[in-house]
Amino acid sequence: MLTDGVALTDHHCHGVVAADLDRPGFERLLSEGRRGSFDSALGLAVRRWCAPILDLEPHADPERYLARRAELGWREATTRLLRATGTTRWFLDTGFGGGRAEFAAVADGEVREIVRLEHLAEQVIAEVGTETMPFEDIETALRGRAGNAVGLKTIVAYRCGLDFPLTDTPPDTITLERRLTDPAILGWLVGLGARIGAEFGLPLQFHTGFGDTDLRLQHADPLLLTDFLRATAGAGSSVALLHCWPFHRNAAYLAHAFDHVRLDLGLTIPYVGQRATTVLAEALELAPFHSMLYSSDGCGLPELHYLGAVLWRRGLGRLLDEWIAEDIITTADAERLVTAVANGNATSTYRN
């Protein structure tokens, strides 16, 4: 396949659990819900594609897979799976799942930081210990972190939804017990991230689409960001829409309409398993090829980082094979598309 061997830049992922896991602990991480299971497209993908990396036959049953994983130990299993992805650069959201040093110890390649706005604000509030909202302290801390980061991220979709108010001014009144769920404060925080991102040349990532049960999915449709995207067009930095499913066609429209919008399919790819080709085709219906980025959104289980890579390679490779067979695209153009999505678009989007 055209995607075999191409180096990947994983522009959004998280750390891994640095411990051995029993079956309930492992299966919990196979779902965005409260309880996961091997009886899913993702579970099938683990057994099919991850088992050989641990020296097992494809489709090894769950008990055999977990026994072999325990025999190797979490560090060896993690190292094998991460290094089998073919990823040379990892952009790690350090607001959830661990830090850069721990991840770099088990992964090949360069590891850079994505700063999560809400996590940074929570850290500042805890350190300052004030009964007022420390707006200036948050801005100072974000400027300090931005100098060494490759990008910023917000989970405002979880906190109040993507239809947050647009404001550059901190609110006059605040409800202390709801500081980081208050739409006015979150709107200010996202606006701060956009301004500092433009100043430092850092993209601002948004969680969109499906996630865990803290999320109200109807409030995570990226179309709700239309006013924000109008306001930030021409500001000098990019907005990256993460994951997107089931709104990946909506995200593709936004990338079509706004030059500064990028998108990925993130954690969608491992979760949909064999349907990755279909989802990629649907996103590429409207999204300009330069707007698509690769990510795994791997978190907790290194299996997710690995499946993000192997299923992306298979899905896009099969799609482009179909296009070539139908004379929709030349082989040379297909090779350029693969390289762009795998790493080139990330290089031009994340400038430092």
C-alpha positions, 0 to 999 in steps of 0.5 A: 500500500502507498501508506506503508512505511511513511513516517507519521506525525501524531499531532494529538495524543496522550500518555499511557498507563504505566502499570500492568492491567487486569481484564477489567482495567484493560477493558475500561480503556477500550471504551469512552463509556463507563465500561468497555469490552472486547466485544466491539469493533475496537476489541476485534482490532486489538485481537487482530492487529495488536496480537502479532506485535506481542508474538501472538497469532492474529485473533488471539482470544482476550485471555491469551492476549492479556496473559501475554501482555502481563508476561511481557510487562507493561513497559515492554508491551508499550514499547513494542506497540508505540515503536511499531506505529512508525511515528517520528513525532508525537504532540502530547496533550499533557493535560490528561494522561501523563507528561512528556518525559514518561512518554518519551522513555517508551516511544521513539521520536520527538515528543512535544507538548500540547498545553490544555487551557483548562488544565493550566487554569485549574493548576493556576487556581490551585496554586494561587488559592484566591477566592477571585478568578486569577485572570492575569495569573492564568494569562502569565502562566499560559504565556510562559508555557506557550514558549516551549509548546507546539500547540494549545488545546481546549476541552470547552466542548466538555465544559459548556459546549462549543457554542460558548460566548465570544469575548476578549474581556473577563466577566465582571461577576463569577460564580466561584464554584462553577469557575471552569464550567461558566460559559463566560469564563470559558469563552474568555479562556478560549479567546485568550488561547486564540490570541496567544496562539496567534502571537506565538504561532501555535494552533488551537485544538478543539475536542469535537465529536464523541467522547466520554459520558461527561460530554453532551454530544449535541453540544460538540458539533464543530458547526457551533464554532462557525462564529468563532472561526469567522472571528479568528479567520486571518488572525495568523494561526490555525484551528484544529478540529479533533476526532469529529465523528459523527460530525466529520462531514461538518468538520470537512465543510468547515475546513472547506470554507475556512482556510485556517481550519484543520481536522483529523479523525483521531480516536474515531479510526481505532474505534470504527475498526474496519470502517476506517476507509468509509469514514476517511472517504466521507471526510475527504469528500469536502476537506481540502487535502492540505487540511487533513492531519493524522492523529491517533488520540491514543490514551491509556492503552498503547494499543490505541496509538498502534491501532490509530496508525495501522488502521489509518494506513490500511484505511487510507491505503485501500481508499487510494487504491480504489481511486487509482483503479478507477483513474480518479487520482494518479499514483504520484498525486496519491503519494503526495496526499499520503505524505501530506496527511501523514506528516507534511500538513502537520509540519506546515501547521505546527511551525515550531 
